[in-house]
């Protein structure tokens, strides 16, 4: 029996004259992700996208897992395809839903007739299919108010589809429709979640990671690659730029007051990330900061770091508490990787008493003790590229 995926669009349907651009972006995203699994026909008609495997031995469980992580999809369902003949539809429903009905006690049938040439109206289709299923599965009964299973029969231009229930999609809008931005990624819990949340709003991601060997290990960088690979299941492929940061941190430690260390380090990060962002046609930066979570994330501290760059800075976690962030990290499967004990450059040189209410002019005065231009140029020249799939 031929099985396909039927995809229901989310907020894309509200996009008015721009809707076609969002639909095309979603179809492209689906095709690119599904290409890793097999060959598929992906078509859109009547506000529904159909994903049809070319070969019958395609692993549909793998397809479901892939589709569930594509932004722009409100909900989707596995469905069987049959001819637009009422007897064939009833037989297909009985065969396709047999496993589903093994554990169900109640059901109802809903019919949707997009093809008005079909000789039966929706209530007739529901009654006929429901009656057939009651005879075939005598242990179940009809409950129109709160059924265990909702059987949906759709009569469309290209065939009839039978499905049982919808699976919730990833939501959001297709990646790429919101532009490009550069995320400052560490090995912690927050920045992978921030990456996911901005990708959900259509942002195509480029990642910048700061490494400080020998204070940070190769394993710490591999940890970040693994985190981005898990984010990429939602965001799609991206570039990761690893910046050598040791010299800058050593210079700060030697020449600047200790309580300003984190602030000056963050300002360097923002300046370098902005350079890389512009080189890669990105128009904003993304960080995983949450207001008040640590000393460098007070309003005054954020003001000082933002002053180091001209790009907009998106902070999708700014009003969230740690438990909310951890909940999302578990959902996207990054939490267990994030808590692995490999330190990143942000934690290696943390001062004992960081400045929480800094004045911008004081921070700049401390930073001016350094040859900032030369330090940044050498760091950018040493950047390493990793492609994340």
SELO-93738 format. One record per residue: residue in three letters; x, z, y of N, C-alpha, C, O in turn. Coordinates in steps of 0.05 Angstrom, whole numbers, plus 5000, padded with zeros to 4 digits. Layout:
BEGIN
alaXZYXZYXZYXZY ...
END
This chain:
BEGIN
unk501750004976500050005000501850005025503650165027 unk501249825043502749805068502250045086499950105093 unk504450175094504250405113505650345138507850225138 unk504450415161505750365187505550625204504350825195 unk506750615227506450825247504850725271505550515282 unk502850875279501250805303502051015324501851255320 unk502850915347503851085369501951075393501250865403 unk501251315402499551345426501251405450502951585449 unk500851265471502351305495501551555510499251635508 unk503451675525502851915540502251855569500451695575 unk503851965587503351935616503951645625503351575648 unk505051485608505551205615502951065623503050895641 unk500751145611498251005617497351065646495450925656 unk498651255660497851315687499551165708499351215732 unk501350995699503450875716502450635732504050525747 unk500050565730498950345747500350085744500849995721 unk501149965766502449705766505149705752506149495744 unk506449945751509049965738508850015708510950035694 unk506550035697506150115669507649935650508850025631 unk507549675655508949485636511949545634513049515612 unk513149625656516049685655516549925637518549925622 unk514850125638515150355621514650295592516050385574 unk512650125587512050045559514349885547515049935524 unk515449705563517649545553520049725547521449675527 unk520549915564522850105560522450265534524350315519 unk519950345529519350505505519750335480520950425460 unk518850085481519149905458522149855452523049855429 unk523749815473526549775470527950015458529649995440 unk527150255467528250495457527550535427529250605411 unk525050475420524250495392525850305374526850385353 unk526150055383527549865367530449945363531549915341 unk531650045384534550125382534850365363536750365347 unk533050555364533350795347532750715318534050805300 unk530650555314529750485287531650305273531650285248 unk533350165288535249975276537150115257538249985239 unk537650375261539350525244538150575216539450645197 unk535450545215534050605190533450355174533650355149 unk532650145188531949895174530949685193531449705217 unk529449495183528249285199525249345204523849415185 unk524349305229521649375236520549165255522049045271 unk517949125254516548985275515249195294513749365284 unk515849175319514749375338513049215358514149055374 unk510449265358508649115376506949315392506349535383 unk506049225415504249385431501749225437501848995446 unk499449355433496849235438494849455442494749645427 unk493049425461490849605466491849895468490750075456 unk493949935484495150205490496150345465496550595465 unk496650195444497850315420500150145411500049895411 unk502350275403504650135392504650165362504350385352 unk504949945348505149955319507949905310509349725320 unk508950065291511550035280511149965250510350135234 unk511849715243511349625216514049565202515549395211 unk514649695180517149645165517049365152514949285142 unk519249225154519348965141519448985111518248825097 unk520749195101521049225072519449475062519349675076 unk518249445039516449655029517949905020516650115018 unk520549885015522050125006523150295029524850465024 unk522250235053523250395076522450685074520150745066 unk524250865081523751155080522051225104523151255126 unk519451255100517651315122517951595133517351645156 unk518951785116519452055127521752045148521652185168 unk523751875143525851845162524851705187525751775209 unk523051525184521851385207520351585225520551585249 unk518751755212517251965226519052145242518552215265 unk521252235229523152405243524352265267524752395288 unk524952015265526151865287524151835310524751885333 unk521651755303519651705324518951965338518251955362 unk519052185324518252445336520152525359519552705374 unk522552395360524452475380524752265403526652285419 unk522952075404523151865425521351945448518951975445 unk522451975472520952055495519051825504519751595502 unk516751905514514751705522512351695503510351555509 unk512551835481510451835460508852095461510052315458 unk506252075465504552315466503952415437504152645432 unk503252225420502652285392502852035375502951815386 unk503152075349503251845331502151925304501652165298 unk501751735287500651785261501751585240502251355247 unk501951675216502351495194499651375186497651525186 unk499551125181496950995174497350775154499550655152 unk495350725138495450505119493950265132492050305147 unk494850025124493649785135492049645113492849625090 unk489649555120487949415101486449195115486549165139 unk485049035099483448815111481048925125480149155120 unk479948765144477548845159475048785142473448615150 unk474848925120472648905102471849195094473549345086 unk469349265097468549545094469149655066470049885064 unk468749495045469349585018472349635015473249835003 unk473949455026476849485024477749735040479649875032 unk476449785063477150015079476550275064478150455064 unk474250285051473550525036475550575013476350805008 unk476150364998478050394976480850484986482150654974 unk481650365008484250435020484350735029486250875024 unk482150825041481951095050482151285026483551495027 unk480751225004480751394981483551414968484351624960 unk484951184967487651184955489651314973491251484964 unk489551254999491551345018491351645023493351775028 unk488951755023488452035030488352215006487852455009 unk488852114982488552284958490352534959489352744953 unk492852504967494652734968493752924990493953174987 unk492852825013491952995035489553165027489353395035 unk487753045012485353185004485753384981483853524974 unk488153384969488553574947488353864957487454044943 unk489153914982489154184993486954225014486554455024 unk485454025021483454045042480754135030480154075007 unk479154265046476554345037474354205053472154155043 unk474954135078472954005095474153765109476653755113 unk472553575118473453345132471253225149468853295145 unk472053045167470052875180471452605185473852585185 unk469852405190470852135194470152045222467852065231 unk472051945237471651825263472451535262474551465250 unk470851365273471451075273471750975301470351055319 unk473650785305474150665331474150355326475850255311 unk472250225339471949935334472849785359471149715376 unk475449715361476449555383475549265381475049125400 unk475349175356474448895350471448905349470248975328 unk470148815370467148825371465848615353463448615350 unk467448435342466348235324465848355296464448235279 unk467048575290466648705264463748775261462548895279 unk462448705238459548725236458349005235455949035236 unk459949215232458949485231459849635256462049615266 unk457949795267458649955290459950215281459950285257 unk461150355300462850595293461350805277462450905257 unk458850885284457451085268456950985239457051155220 unk456450725236456050625208458550635192458550705168 unk460750575205463350585191463950865182464850915160 unk463551055200464051335194462351435171463251565153 unk459751355171457951445150458751325123458751465103 unk459351065123460050925098462651045086462751105062 unk464651065102467251175092466951465084467951545063 unk465551625100465051905093463651935067464352105050 unk461551775063460051795037461851725014461651854993 unk463451515016465251434995467151664988467651714964 unk468351785009470252005004468952244991470252384975 unk466452304998465052534986464652484956464852674940 unk464052234949463752174920466352184905466552284883 unk468452094918471052074905472352354903473852404884 unk471852524922473152794923470853004925470353104946 unk469553064902467253244903467853524911465953684917 unk470353604912471053884919471053924949471254154958 unk470753714965470853744994468053705006466353584993 unk467653805030465053765044465553685073467853695083 unk463453595086463653505113463353745132461553915129 unk465053755153464853945174465553805200467853745205 unk463553745216464053575240465153745263466153625283 unk465054005261465954175284468854265281470354265300 unk469554355257472354465253473354385225473854555208 unk473854125221474654035194477654085189479254105208 unk478354105164481254125157482653865162484953855170 unk481253645157482353375160480453195177478053185171 unk481653065197480052865212481152595203483452515208 unk479352445190480052175181479251975203476951975211 unk481151815211480551615232480751335221482751265208 unk478751175226478750895218478750725244476950755260 unk480750565247480950395271480650105263482150005246 unk478749965276478449685271479549535295478449545317 unk481849405291483249265312483348965307482548865286 unk484448825326484548535324486048435300485348235288 unk488248585292490048495271489548615244490948555225 unk487548795242487048925216485649185220484849265242 unk485149325197483949585198486049795189487649745172 unk485950025202487850235197486450495190484350565202 unk487450635171486350895162488551105165490751065155 unk487951325179489851535182488551805181486051825184 unk490152015177489052285176490652455196492852555190 unk489552495220490752675239493052545255494052335247 unk493852675276495952585293498252785293497853025289 unk500652685296503052845298503852845328503952635341 unk504453085338505253105366507952965371509853005357 unk508052805393510452665400512252825418511553055425 unk514452715427516352855444515452875473516453035488 unk513452705481512452715508514352585528516052435520 unk514052655553515852545574515452245579513352135573 unk517552125590517451835595519951715583521951855579 unk519951455578522251325564524851365579525051345603 unk527051415563529651445575530551185589530150965578 unk531551215612532450985628530550915651531350785670 unk528051005649526150935670526451125694525351065715 unk527951345691528351525713531051505726531651655744 unk532551305718535251265729537451395712536951475690 unk539851405724542151515709543251765724543251775748 unk544151955708545252195719547452305701547552235678 unk549252455713551552565699551252865694550853015713 unk551352955669550953235663553653365657555353255643 unk554053605670556453765665555853925639554254105640 unk557253855618556553965592558754155582561154095583 unk557954395574559754595563559054635534557354485523 unk560254825521559554885494557455105491556955205469 unk556155185513554255395513551455305506551055085497 unk549555485510546755435503545355265524543655105517 unk546055315549544455215571544654915576542654775578 unk547054815579547454535587546254325568545254125577 unk546354365541544954175523541954175528540653965526 unk540854415534537954425539537354275565535354135567 unk538954315586538554175611538753875606537253725618 unk540553785590540853505583538253395571537253185579 unk537253535551534753465538532453445558530853255557 unk532253645575529953655593530053425614527953315621 unk532353345623532553125642532152855628531052665639 unk533152835603532552595587529552555583528552325583 unk528152775580525252765576523952645601521752535599 unk525152675624524052555649525252285654525152185677 unk526252155633527051875635529851825645530651605650 unk531452035646534252015656536051915633536052025611 unk537651705639539751615621542251785627543151795649 unk543251915606545352115610548252005607548751835590 unk549952105624552852085620553852375621552952535638 unk555652445603556552725601559452755610561152585605 unk559952985624562753055632563353335621561953525627 unk565553345606566353605595569153665605570853485606 unk569653915611572254005621573654165599572654365590 unk576154075592577654205571580254315583581454195600 unk581154545573583554675583585454745560585954985555 unk586554545547588554615526591054725539591754645561 unk592454915527591955015500590055255500589555375479 unk588855325523587055555524584455495510583155675499 unk583655245510581355165494582354985471584254835475 unk581055005448581954865424580654595421578654525434 unk581854435403580554185395577854235383575954075387 unk577554455369574954515357572854565378570454505374 unk573654675401571754715423570654445433568254425439 unk572454255435571553985444569753855422567853725429 unk570453885397568853775375566053905375564153775368 unk565954155382563354295384561554155405559254125401 unk562754085428561153955449560253675440558053595445 unk561953535425561153275414558753305395556853145396 unk558953515379556753555360554153625375551953545367 unk554353785396551953855412550753605424548353565424 unk552453425436551453185448550252995427548352855433 unk551352995403550152825382547352915375545552755369 unk546853175377544253285372542353225395539953165391 unk543353245419541753165443541152865442538952785449 unk543052705432542752415432540452325413539552105416 unk539652495394537352425378534852395395532952255387 unk534852525418532652505437533352315460531652145468 unk535752345471536452195495537451915490537551755508 unk538351865465539651605459542651635465543651835474 unk544051415460546951415462547851475490546351425510 unk550251575492551351645519554451645518555551635496 unk555651645541558551665543559251955550557852085565 unk561352055538562352325544565252295555566952185542 unk565652405579568352395591569552675590568352865601 unk571752705577573152965576575352975597577152805597 unk575153175614577053195637579153415631578353635624 unk581753345633583753555630583753745654584253655676 unk583253995649582754185671584754415672584554585690 unk586654415654588654635653590154675679590354895689 unk591254455689592954475713591354595737592454765751 unk588954505740587254605762586754905759587055055778 unk586154985735585555275731588055445735587955665746 unk590355345726592855495730593555515759594455725769 unk593155295774593655305803591855495817592755645835 unk589355505810587455695822588355975816588356145834 unk589056025792589856295784592356395799592556625806 unk594156205804596656285816596456315847597856475859 unk594656165860594756145889592256255903592256285927 unk590056305888587556395901586856675892587756775871 unk585156805908584257075902582557065876580956885873 unk582857265859581557265833578557245835577257105820 unk577357395854574457405855573157135864570757095862 unk574856945874573856685882574356475860573556245863 unk575556565838576456365818574156195808574355945808 unk572056315799569756165787568555975807567955745800 unk568256065831567055885852568755645857567755425860 unk571355685860573155465866573255275842573255025845 unk573355385818573255225793570755045792570854815786 unk568455165799565955015798565954795819564854575815 unk567154845842567254645863568954405854568254175859 unk571154465841572854245830571254085809571353845809 unk569754225792568154085772566153905785565753675775 unk564853995806562853825819564053585832562953365830 unk566353615844567753385857568553185836568252945840 unk569753275814570653095793568352955780568352715774 unk566253115774563852995761562552785779561652575769 unk562552835805561452635823563052375823561852155823 unk565652395821567352155820566651995795566351755796 unk566552135772565951995747563051885747562551665737 unk561252035759558451945761558351675777556951495768 unk559651665799559551415815560951185801560050955803 unk562951245786564251035770562450925749562950695739 unk560551075741558750995719555850945728553950965713 unk555550895754552950815766550851035763548450975760 unk551751285763549851515763549251605792550951565809 unk546951705796546051775823545352075827544152145847 unk545952235807545452525809547152665789548152545769 unk547552925793548853105774546853285761544753345774 unk547353375737545653565723547353805714549453765702 unk546354045719547654285708545654455693543254425696 unk546654645678544954825662544655095675544155295661 unk544855115701544755375715541855485716539955335719 unk541755745713539255895715539656115736541556265734 unk537956125756538356295779538756595770537056705757 unk541056705778541656985773542657055745543057285739 unk542956845728543756905701546657015699547157205684 unk548456895715551157005717551957005747550456905764 unk554357105752555157145780555456885795554856875819 unk556156665782556456405795553856265800553756035809 unk551556395792548956265794547056415813544656405809 unk548156545833546556655855545956435875547356225874 unk544156485893543556275913545956215930546555985935 unk547356425938549756385955551956235940553256055951 unk552356295915554356165899553655865894555355695895 unk551055815889550155545885550455375910551255145910 unk549955505933550355375959553255285962553855065971 unk555155455953558055385956558855165937560354985945 unk557755155913558454935895557154675903558454465901 unk554754685912553354435920554654305944554654065947 unk555954475961557254365985559754195978560754055995 unk560654205953562954055945562353765938564153605935 unk559753695936559053425929556753325946555353475959 unk556453065947554352935963551952855947549852795958 unk552152845921549952755903547852975901548453215903 unk545352895895543353095887544253235861545453115844 unk543553495859544253645835541653745822540153895835 unk541053655798538653735784539253985767541253985752 unk537554185769537854435753535254495739533754665749 unk534654355717531954395704531454675693529154745688 unk533554835690533155105679533155315700533055555694 unk533155245725533555435747531655665747532455895754 unk529155635739527255855739526555965712524656115709 unk528155895692527655985665529356225658531556255667 unk528256405640529956625630531256535604530656325593 unk533056705594534656635572533056575547533656395531 unk530956735542529356705518527956435518527756305497 unk527056345541525756085543527755865537527055665523 unk530155895547532255685542532955685512533255465501 unk533255915500533955935472531755815455532355675435 unk529255855462527055735447527255425446526855305425 unk527955305469528255015469530654935453530654725439 unk532855085455535255015441534855025411535954865396 unk533155205401532455215373530754965366531154845344 unk528954895383527254665378528854405375528154245358 unk530854375391532454125391534954145373536553965372 unk535154375359537254415339540054435350541954345338 unk540354545374542954585386543854875385546254935389 unk542055065381542755345384544955435366546855565375 unk544755365340546755465321549455355326551455485321 unk549655115338552255005346553255145371555655205373 unk551455195390552255315415553555585412555255665427 unk552655735392553556015389556056035372557056255366 unk557155805363559655815348561855925367561855855391 unk563756085357565656225374568056065383570356135376 unk567555855397569755695408569455685438567555575448 unk571355815452571055845481571455585496573055415488 unk569855555518570355325535571855415560572455655563 unk572555225578574255295601572855485620574255615636 unk570255495620568855675639569155965632568956135649 unk569756025607569956305598572856405596573256645594 unk574756225595577556295590578656465613580056665608 unk578256375638579456505661577356655678577656665703 unk575356765666573256905681574357155695575657325682 unk574057185722575057415736573457665729571157655720 unk574757895731573458155725571158205744569058305736 unk571558145770569558205790569057955807570057935830 unk567557765797567057515812565357565837563757745838 unk565857395857564357415882561457315877561057095868 unk559557485883556757415878555257325904553357175902 unk556257415927555057335952557157215971557757325992 unk558256985963560556875978559656736003557356646006 unk561456726022561056566046562556306042564856306034 unk561256086048562455816043565155786057566955676045 unk565355876082567855836096570155986083572455896083 unk569556216071571656366057572556226031574856226024 unk570556116017571255965992572955725999574855665985 unk572155576020573755346028576555426036578455286030 unk576755646050579455736059581255796035583555736035 unk580055926014581655975990582355715976584655685966 unk580455525974580955275960583055105975584554955962 unk583155136001585154986017588055066013589854936023 unk588455285998591155365990592355175969594755175964 unk590555005958591354815937591554535947590354465968 unk593054375934593154085940590853955924591353835903 unk588453985934586053905920586053605913585353535890 unk586753445932586653155927588453075904587552915887 unk590853175904592753095882591853205855592053065835 unk590853455855589853575830587553415819587453355795 unk585653335836583353175827584152905817583252815796 unk586052775831586952505823588252515795587752335779 unk589852715790591252735764589152795742589352695720 unk587252965749585153025729583552775721583052725698 unk582652625742581052385737582752175721581652035704 unk585252155728586951965714587252035684587851855668 unk586952285677587352365649584752385633584752485611 unk582552285644579952305630579952145604581151925603 unk578752255584578452125558575552055552573852225557 unk575051815542572251725537571651755507573151685490 unk569251865501568151875474565351765475563751855492 unk564751585457561951475456560351645437561051685414 unk558051735446556251905431553851735421552551605437 unk553351745395551151595384549051785373546951705363 
END
